Amino acid sequence: MYEPNRDDIINECASDHEEDSIYEDEDETTRIIPPSVEDTKELIKCRHILGILGFLGFANVYAMRVNLSVAIVAMVNQTVPVIQNNSYDHCPAPAPNPNATVPSTGEFNWNEETQGIVLGSFFYGYVLTQIPGGRLAELFGGKKVYGIGVLMTAVFTLLSPIAARINFPLFIIVRVLEGMGEGVTFPSMHAMLAKWIPPLERSKFGAYVYAGTNFGTIVSLPLSGWLCSLKLDGGWPLSFYIFGIVGIIWFIFWMYFVYDSPRLHPRIDKQEQAFILASIGPQDEDGGSVPWLKMFTCLPLWAILVTQCGNSWAFYTNLTELPTYMAQILHFDIEANAILSAIPYLTSWWAGIVISIFADWLLLKGYISLSMSYKLWNSVASVIPSLGMLGVAYMGCDKVAAQLMLAIPGAFGGAQYAGSQMNHITLSPKYAGTMYGITNAASNMCGFLAPYVIGLIINGQETLGQWRMVFYLAAGISIGANLFYVAFASAKEVSWSRSQRTTSMANN
């Protein structure tokens, strides 16, 4: 029986049938805006409003997601002794400081495995709504889907401290529901970007919007650390209340100012509307069923999925476990811990914007193809931060060197916005939301597996040797996944994405 080889699969997904040869060499960089169509001269454009509120939405959901990574240090009784099998594999504790924060005598006696379940529970709900969120945004528009997703996240964040104090199972249920709310945000935003953003603006615009995740992390980590040090209500619940209230306020602004597409916006400047529509070109109206079989057998889509899974494992290793490493191994107090843990996200935020602007400039000048651009910047985002994690493993107890290894190489993680992050839109503008939901669901399975696996590796033994294993594993997964992406990724629109458009053109 004939079995398709690698070239057959890629050609099915990334190339066109002979009757569609009009598209054969089509690339995003060849979609030149007609000279007669110019952008509006307005300083603040409607797509900028979308970008600003999208940025703030992601900032808030990430603030609500990551605050638990810091709060758990204060929630858990840190005075309970851990197993230490070899004294030479531990960093020396600092000399007693009368002004230092006393180790937490938190309300909950959770071991490392239980903490891994707590930190990973969010992702059980998060992955469930990824694909439905993308599909709902394609069918009904991303405005309501994204907005309601943020609102749900905010409401369940407000309920988290209450649930935790009632009992452990209820707290896990609330975290799962919070994850379900946030799960729709990324795929629904991707569906909106496909309708709103011209191709030659997508790298930098995606960097601006999705950099809200970095900004939210930067704000949440130190602010949560400071709030945990307060005496009011034990300190740690305060970040849940503050970020939850901010999310509800944000929802009001989002629903008033944002619309699903330029065609539907009642206040958009007509020149900006014409510019966007001419830049993006004709798009199919979604009136048929999703080609699930072709989608799930498309190797370039699998390439995106694999590399995002690798990056997600490394990202969540840092996001959920780095505060514990800083506290238990390097002996930072909770406030310093939170501030230092935020540094890699600050450097990644700014580097991502700069790299994405440079990537769009290279595309505009024709110096590099879109496919090469995706693979280049995805490699930068995967390999260099992984080398930094390997560096941390060798730095041992040198606090300054460990921070430099996380902050400087970690900055290049922002290059993902010019890499695989925008690849879904070029493969299929029509199904960008659904495809992003598929890859983000899979990649975030790594997100909830990482804390659990790390808990099994550490297993109560807070030693340098155990943590080296954690960093080696994360770096190896990220680099290996990127190699798969480089081998099989494509920037060509798939033939089954434009079937309606091709039929329409043939009939004219």
Buried (B, 14 or more C-beta within 10 A) or exposed (E): EEEEEEEEBBBBBBBBEEEBEEBEEBBBBEBEBEEEEEBBEEEEBBBBBBBBBBBBBBBBBBBBBBBBBBBBBBBBEBEEEBEEEEEEBBBEEEEEEEEBBEBBEBBBEBBBBBBBBBBBBBBBBBBBBBBBBBBBBBEEBBBBBBBBBBBBBBBBBBBBBEBBEEEBEBBBBBBBBBBBBBBBBBBBBBBBBBBBBBBBBBBBBBBBBBBBBBBBBBBBBBBBBBBBBEEEEBBBBBBBBBBBEBBBEBBEBBBEBBBBBBEEBEEBBEBBBBBBBBBBEEBBEBEEEBBEEBBEBBBBBBBBBBBBBBBBBBBBBBBBBBBBBBBBBBBBBBBBBBBBBBBBBBBBBEBBBBBBBBBBBBBEEEEBBBBEBBBBBBBBBBBBBBBBBBBBBEBBEBBEBBBBBBBBBBBBBBBBBBBBBBBBBBBBBBBBBBBBBBBBBBBBBBBBBBBBBBBEBBBBBBBBEBBBBBBBBBBBBBBBBBBBBBEBBBBBBBBBBBBBBBEEEEEE
